[in-house]
Amino acid sequence: MQTNRPSTNLWKMGGWMALTCVVPLLALAAIFAFNIPLSTVALFGIVLICPAIHLLMMRNHGHAGHTNERPDA
């Protein structure tokens, strides 16, 4: 039996906003709880921001149109 209720998508309902608010708060709590030097945190932040920005920039660049066929000459 199939129900006609709409599916709820967490990301459409503000999940990204919650994630971007909770993760920095958890990171700050860990920094102060474990007494991690800020220079170490900054270094890891710079290293991790590169792949994150790459993924954000390339997210809509699908490969659906690519084929292995040769064009007719």
Backbone bond lengths (Angstrom), bond angles and torsions (degrees), N, CA, C in turn:
res aa  C-N    CA-C-N  psi(-1)  N-CA   C-N-CA  omega(-1)  CA-C   N-CA-C  phi
1 M - - - 1.455 - - 1.530 108.84 -
2 Q 1.295 116.01 131.30 1.445 121.27 -177.26 1.524 109.80 -104.11
3 T 1.319 115.91 134.74 1.461 120.01 177.17 1.521 109.06 -96.61
4 N 1.306 116.13 155.29 1.457 121.70 -178.35 1.519 112.78 -103.48
5 R 1.305 117.33 26.72 1.458 118.34 178.73 1.532 109.86 -82.29
6 P 1.309 116.98 144.05 1.464 119.42 -178.46 1.527 110.22 -71.16
7 S 1.334 115.26 143.74 1.458 118.79 177.90 1.526 108.73 -76.64
8 T 1.289 115.85 141.72 1.463 120.48 179.23 1.519 107.91 -103.87
9 N 1.292 115.42 124.15 1.448 121.97 178.82 1.524 107.86 -102.66
10 L 1.328 115.87 121.52 1.461 120.84 -176.93 1.511 111.47 -58.46
11 W 1.330 117.37 -40.41 1.456 120.46 -176.02 1.520 111.75 -69.04
12 K 1.324 117.65 -32.03 1.464 120.09 177.70 1.520 111.65 -75.14
13 M 1.324 116.42 -21.99 1.458 120.50 -176.88 1.528 112.60 -94.44
14 G 1.309 117.80 17.60 1.459 120.13 177.54 1.514 113.42 100.86
15 G 1.298 117.79 17.24 1.461 121.09 179.67 1.518 112.55 -64.41
16 W 1.337 116.56 -37.53 1.460 119.44 178.06 1.519 110.38 -64.34
17 M 1.319 117.00 -40.03 1.454 119.95 179.68 1.523 110.44 -65.58
18 A 1.309 116.99 -43.08 1.461 120.23 178.42 1.521 110.74 -63.96
19 L 1.334 116.64 -41.39 1.452 120.72 -179.96 1.521 111.26 -64.04
20 T 1.319 117.02 -42.88 1.459 119.75 -178.74 1.521 112.48 -74.59
21 C 1.301 118.47 -13.34 1.463 120.83 174.31 1.525 111.55 -92.14
22 V 1.321 116.70 -38.75 1.465 121.02 -175.41 1.526 111.84 -75.85
23 V 1.321 117.55 -41.79 1.474 120.21 -176.52 1.528 111.84 -61.44
24 P 1.337 120.27 -47.64 1.466 118.28 177.29 1.535 113.10 -63.07
25 L 1.318 117.33 -35.23 1.463 119.08 177.64 1.519 111.51 -66.09
26 L 1.324 117.16 -40.89 1.461 120.40 176.01 1.525 111.34 -65.45
27 A 1.327 116.82 -38.06 1.464 120.46 178.18 1.530 110.74 -64.16
28 L 1.310 116.84 -44.01 1.471 119.51 177.77 1.525 111.66 -63.72
29 A 1.315 116.95 -40.51 1.463 120.10 177.84 1.525 110.78 -62.47
30 A 1.341 116.61 -41.09 1.466 119.73 179.10 1.528 111.26 -67.00
31 I 1.330 116.82 -38.43 1.470 120.29 179.35 1.521 110.48 -60.19
32 F 1.318 116.27 -46.16 1.460 119.35 -177.88 1.523 112.42 -77.61
33 A 1.333 118.08 -33.18 1.463 120.80 -178.95 1.527 111.67 -71.53
34 F 1.330 117.17 -39.67 1.460 120.71 -177.21 1.519 113.01 -99.92
35 N 1.333 116.90 4.15 1.461 122.99 176.16 1.534 111.47 55.89
36 I 1.333 116.34 50.77 1.462 122.63 -179.28 1.529 108.55 -85.59
37 P 1.333 117.83 133.30 1.473 119.86 178.85 1.531 111.25 -63.91
38 L 1.312 116.80 140.73 1.463 121.14 -178.35 1.520 111.98 -66.15
39 S 1.337 118.33 -28.11 1.469 119.78 178.11 1.526 110.86 -65.15
40 T 1.333 117.27 -36.17 1.460 121.31 177.00 1.515 110.48 -66.95
41 V 1.303 116.64 -42.41 1.464 121.20 178.95 1.527 110.05 -63.89
42 A 1.326 117.45 -42.47 1.460 121.09 179.37 1.524 110.91 -63.60
43 L 1.328 117.63 -41.50 1.459 120.97 179.25 1.526 111.23 -62.53
44 F 1.324 117.27 -47.80 1.463 120.26 178.09 1.528 111.46 -65.40
45 G 1.321 117.63 -34.95 1.457 120.65 177.26 1.513 112.09 -63.58
46 I 1.320 116.72 -42.40 1.465 120.66 178.92 1.526 110.27 -66.26
47 V 1.329 116.85 -41.01 1.463 120.47 -179.77 1.526 111.01 -67.10
48 L 1.314 118.38 -39.55 1.464 121.41 -177.28 1.523 113.79 -80.38
49 I 1.329 117.67 -20.64 1.460 119.18 -178.69 1.528 111.53 -71.64
50 C 1.325 117.38 -27.87 1.474 120.40 -179.38 1.531 112.12 -62.02
51 P 1.337 120.05 -53.82 1.464 118.12 178.40 1.530 112.87 -66.75
52 A 1.320 116.96 -31.29 1.464 119.42 179.61 1.527 110.57 -65.42
53 I 1.316 117.87 -44.21 1.459 121.77 178.18 1.528 110.16 -65.01
54 H 1.342 116.44 -39.19 1.463 120.16 178.48 1.531 110.66 -61.03
55 L 1.325 117.02 -45.39 1.462 120.15 179.14 1.523 111.36 -63.61
56 L 1.303 117.89 -39.58 1.461 120.41 178.96 1.522 111.88 -66.38
57 M 1.333 116.63 -38.70 1.457 119.53 -178.62 1.528 111.66 -72.93
58 M 1.314 118.40 -31.04 1.453 121.67 -173.90 1.528 114.00 -99.19
59 R 1.315 119.40 5.80 1.458 121.38 -172.44 1.528 114.13 -65.49
60 N 1.310 119.51 -28.74 1.457 121.52 -178.55 1.518 113.43 -100.13
61 H 1.302 117.65 10.35 1.455 121.72 -178.78 1.516 109.04 -99.27
62 G 1.325 116.61 77.07 1.449 121.25 -179.70 1.516 111.77 -73.65
63 H 1.302 115.59 167.17 1.452 121.32 -179.47 1.528 110.52 -113.52
64 A 1.292 119.22 31.26 1.457 123.21 -175.65 1.525 111.73 -70.40
65 G 1.311 119.09 -29.17 1.452 121.50 -176.18 1.512 114.01 -87.13
66 H 1.321 118.86 -6.44 1.454 121.81 -176.71 1.517 110.40 -83.46
67 T 1.325 116.00 131.09 1.465 121.44 175.28 1.520 108.60 -131.58
68 N 1.309 116.02 166.21 1.453 121.17 178.75 1.517 112.07 -95.87
69 E 1.317 118.32 5.99 1.446 122.11 -178.53 1.527 110.05 -78.10
70 R 1.336 115.16 146.22 1.452 120.07 177.03 1.529 108.57 -87.24
71 P 1.304 117.24 140.59 1.473 118.36 176.66 1.522 110.04 -70.61
72 D 1.327 116.14 145.91 1.459 120.58 177.79 1.523 109.59 -70.63
73 A 1.314 115.31 131.26 1.462 119.82 -178.12 1.506 111.47 -97.01
